[in-house]
């Protein structure tokens, strides 16, 4: 079956309680699929994943990609201005326009040039996107149903991700991009994502967190064409697991402490999955074969049912590039 690849544009003006990474977004998509098509249809869909993977990127800033992990420059003098090196290290994203030139012979010098402010030898900041904030909450005494009388109300704090304020020229400006590769019809993908956006994604969706709107989609074209020169590599746009067909990987580790959907918790299963070690988006590797890269992972829960296993989408949606020899 043909695997289609395209980009969806998203907009949101509300905070996210859960980072919108590929695996978490896929989990929400599965619950939307089950609500529309039923439990048996979802099971059949998940059984096909090893041979027919559903690939999602992380939700990325509009017109940006994850910053690729490239080899350190060789034989160059140390950076004379440490603040430049620190700014470069903090950058998480790369402009899509810069990737067009960099992808044919990527190296550290070319990456720095893409990230520099125009006409200045300083590193530009990351694009407007989701910034970390801490939201205070009152603790509730379970015996009285009220906040504690002493101790300042028993405040505790939850981390949230807020759209960066003051950056838009109009109310419906696109905030983010989501890349998809799947055999599922585009209309069905868009319907399921619209359902997630309307209900809210992740933690505290009941209180309005994680809501977004789809602002259309388009084919990705040149992004998927492999350049001719240099050493062939792949850049992952997803948070996924490293598998043997991803040779010489460069990756940053992330330990995911995932949770089950409320539907499974209501059936009596404990809410927490087992910890899972993943590579963050921006991972680069040499492809052995045509893929898929990453895997559909099971055996992630203490109360697993062989007929209805708990899983996680650890596949990478990866795009080709070449490194300078």
C-alpha positions in Angstrom: 0.0 0.0 0.0 1.3 3.5 -0.9 2.7 5.5 2.0 1.8 9.2 1.6 3.9 12.0 3.1 2.7 15.5 3.8 2.8 18.4 6.2 -0.1 19.6 8.3 -0.2 23.2 9.7 -1.5 23.7 13.3 -2.5 26.7 15.3 -3.0 27.1 19.0 -3.3 29.9 21.5 -3.6 27.8 24.7 -0.9 26.1 26.8 0.0 22.4 26.6 0.3 20.3 29.8 2.1 17.5 27.9 4.9 18.1 25.3 3.4 17.3 21.9 5.9 14.6 20.9 5.3 12.0 18.2 4.6 9.0 20.5 2.2 10.9 22.8 0.3 12.4 19.8 0.0 8.9 18.3 -1.5 7.6 21.5 -4.1 10.3 21.5 -4.8 9.6 17.8 -5.4 5.9 18.7 -8.1 6.9 21.3 -9.7 9.1 18.7 -9.6 6.2 16.2 -11.2 3.9 18.8 -14.0 6.4 19.5 -14.9 6.6 15.9 -14.3 3.0 14.6 -14.5 0.8 17.7 -12.1 -1.3 19.7 -11.8 -4.2 17.3 -10.9 -1.8 14.4 -8.2 -0.2 16.6 -6.7 -3.6 17.5 -6.6 -4.5 13.8 -4.9 -1.2 13.0 -2.2 -1.7 15.7 -1.5 -5.3 14.5 -0.6 -3.9 11.1 1.9 -1.3 12.5 5.1 -3.4 12.3 4.6 -3.9 8.5 2.6 -0.7 7.8 3.9 1.9 10.3 2.2 5.2 11.0 4.9 7.8 11.1 4.5 11.2 12.9 7.0 13.9 13.6 7.0 15.9 16.8 5.0 19.1 16.6 7.6 21.5 15.3 7.7 25.3 15.0 6.2 26.5 11.7 8.8 26.3 8.9 11.4 24.7 11.1 13.0 21.3 11.7 14.9 19.8 14.6 18.5 20.9 14.7 20.5 17.9 13.4 23.2 16.4 15.5 26.4 16.7 13.4 30.0 15.7 14.1 32.1 18.3 16.0 34.4 20.3 13.8 38.0 18.9 13.5 41.2 20.9 13.5 39.6 24.2 14.3 40.6 26.6 17.1 38.3 26.8 20.1 35.5 29.3 19.9 36.9 32.7 20.9 33.5 33.8 22.2 32.1 31.2 24.6 28.7 32.9 24.5 28.4 32.0 20.8 29.1 28.3 21.5 26.6 28.3 24.3 23.9 30.0 22.1 24.6 27.5 19.4 24.2 24.6 21.8 20.9 25.9 23.1 19.4 26.1 19.6 16.8 23.3 19.2 15.5 24.1 15.7 16.7 25.0 12.2 14.9 27.1 9.6 13.5 25.1 6.8 15.0 27.5 4.3 18.5 26.9 5.9 18.0 23.2 5.6 17.5 23.4 1.9 21.2 24.5 1.5 22.7 22.6 4.4 21.3 19.2 3.5 23.5 18.7 0.4 26.8 18.7 2.5 26.0 19.3 6.2 28.8 20.2 8.6 29.2 22.2 11.8 30.4 25.4 10.0 27.4 25.3 7.6 25.0 24.7 10.6 26.4 27.7 12.4 26.0 29.9 9.3 22.3 28.9 9.0 21.7 29.8 12.6 23.5 33.2 12.6 21.6 36.4 12.6 21.7 38.1 9.2 24.8 40.4 8.9 25.9 39.7 12.5 28.2 37.0 14.0 25.7 36.1 16.7 23.4 33.1 17.0 19.8 33.9 16.4 17.3 32.7 19.0 14.9 29.8 18.4 11.7 30.7 16.6 8.5 31.7 18.6 7.0 28.4 19.8 6.2 26.8 23.2 8.0 28.1 26.2 8.2 26.6 29.7 6.2 28.1 32.5 5.1 26.9 36.0 1.4 27.0 37.0 0.5 27.1 40.7 -2.3 24.8 42.0 -3.9 24.5 45.4 -3.6 21.2 47.2 -7.0 19.8 48.3 -7.3 18.1 51.7 -9.1 14.8 51.0 -10.7 14.7 54.4 -12.3 18.2 54.3 -12.5 18.7 50.5 -10.9 22.2 51.0 -7.5 23.8 50.8 -5.4 23.4 54.0 -6.0 26.2 56.5 -2.3 26.7 57.1 0.9 26.6 55.0 -0.2 28.9 52.2 -2.9 26.7 50.7 -0.4 23.8 50.1 0.6 25.1 46.7 2.2 22.8 44.2 3.5 23.6 40.7 3.0 22.0 37.3 5.1 22.6 34.3 3.3 23.8 31.2 4.2 24.9 27.6 2.8 28.2 26.5 2.7 29.8 23.0 5.3 32.6 23.1 3.3 35.9 23.4 3.5 39.0 21.3 4.8 37.3 18.1 1.7 37.1 15.9 0.6 39.5 13.2 -3.0 38.1 13.2 -5.1 35.7 15.3 -4.8 32.7 12.9 -1.1 32.7 12.1 0.3 29.2 11.9 2.1 28.2 15.0 3.4 24.7 14.2 4.0 22.0 11.6 3.3 18.3 11.8 4.8 15.8 9.3 3.0 12.6 8.6 3.8 9.4 6.6 1.0 6.8 6.5 -1.1 4.6 4.2 -4.2 6.0 6.0 -6.2 8.4 3.8 -5.4 12.1 4.4 -9.0 12.9 5.1 -9.1 10.4 7.9 -5.8 11.6 9.4 -7.0 15.2 9.4 -10.4 14.2 11.0 -8.7 12.3 13.9 -6.2 15.2 14.5 -9.1 17.7 14.4 -10.9 15.6 17.1 -7.8 15.7 19.3 -7.4 19.4 18.8 -11.1 20.0 19.7 -10.9 17.9 22.9 -7.4 18.9 23.9 -4.1 17.0 24.0 -2.4 15.5 27.0 -2.6 16.5 30.7 -5.4 18.8 31.8 -7.2 18.7 28.5 -10.4 18.8 30.5 -9.4 22.4 31.6 -8.7 23.5 28.0 -5.0 22.6 27.8 -3.6 21.2 24.5 -6.3 22.5 22.1 -5.3 23.3 18.5 -6.9 23.8 15.1 -5.8 22.4 11.7 -4.9 25.1 9.2 -4.6 22.9 6.1 -2.0 20.6 4.7 0.4 20.2 1.8 2.9 17.8 0.1 6.5 18.1 1.3 8.2 17.7 -2.1 11.9 18.4 -2.1 12.3 17.6 1.6 12.2 13.9 0.9 14.6 13.8 -2.1 18.0 12.6 -1.3 20.9 14.9 -2.3 23.5 13.5 -4.7 26.9 14.4 -3.0 28.4 13.6 0.4 27.9 10.8 2.9 24.2 9.7 3.1 22.5 10.1 6.5 19.0 10.5 7.9 17.6 13.2 10.2 14.7 12.1 12.5 11.8 14.5 13.1 10.4 12.2 15.8 11.0 10.9 19.3 11.7 7.2 18.8 13.7 4.2 19.7 17.1 3.4 18.2 17.1 0.1 16.2 20.0 -1.9 14.6 19.2 -0.6 11.1 20.1 2.9 12.4 23.9 2.8 12.1 26.3 5.2 13.7 23.5 7.1 15.4 24.0 10.5 17.2 21.2 11.0 19.6 20.1 12.6 22.9 18.5 10.3 25.4 15.1 10.9 26.8 13.4 8.7 29.4 9.7 8.6 29.0 7.4 7.7 31.9 4.3 7.2 29.9 0.7 6.8 31.1 -2.3 4.8 29.8 -5.4 6.5 28.4 -8.3 6.9 30.8 -10.2 4.2 29.0 -7.7 1.6 30.0 -7.4 2.9 33.6 -11.2 2.6 33.8 -10.8 -1.1 33.0 -8.7 -1.6 36.1 -5.1 -1.3 34.8 -2.6 0.8 36.7 -2.0 4.1 35.0 1.8 4.1 34.6 3.7 2.4 31.8 7.3 1.1 32.3 10.1 3.6 31.7 11.2 3.8 28.1 14.5 5.1 26.7 14.1 7.1 23.5 16.1 9.3 21.2 14.9 12.9 20.9 14.1 14.4 17.5 17.3 15.7 15.8 18.8 12.2 16.0 21.0 11.5 12.9 22.0 8.1 11.6 23.2 6.1 8.5 20.3 4.0 7.2 20.8 0.3 6.6 18.1 -0.6 4.2 14.9 1.3 3.3 13.4 1.2 6.8 11.2 1.6 8.7 13.5 3.0 11.4 12.5 2.6 15.1 9.8 0.1 16.1 6.3 -0.5 17.5 7.1 -1.4 21.1 5.0 -3.7 23.4 5.5 -5.2 26.8 5.4 -1.8 28.4 3.0 -2.5 31.3 2.9 -4.7 34.4 -0.8 -5.6 33.7 -0.3 -6.4 30.0 -2.9 -8.5 28.2 -1.5 -10.6 25.3 -4.8 -10.0 23.4 -4.7 -6.2 24.0 -1.1 -5.2 24.6 0.0 -1.8 25.7 2.3 -0.3 23.0 4.2 2.8 22.1 5.0 4.2 18.7 8.7 4.4 18.6 9.1 4.9 14.9 11.1 7.7 13.3 9.8 9.9 10.5 13.3 10.5 9.0 14.4 12.6 6.0 17.5 12.2 3.9 20.6 14.5 3.8 24.3 14.2 3.2 27.2 15.2 5.4 30.4 16.8 4.0 33.1 14.3 3.5 
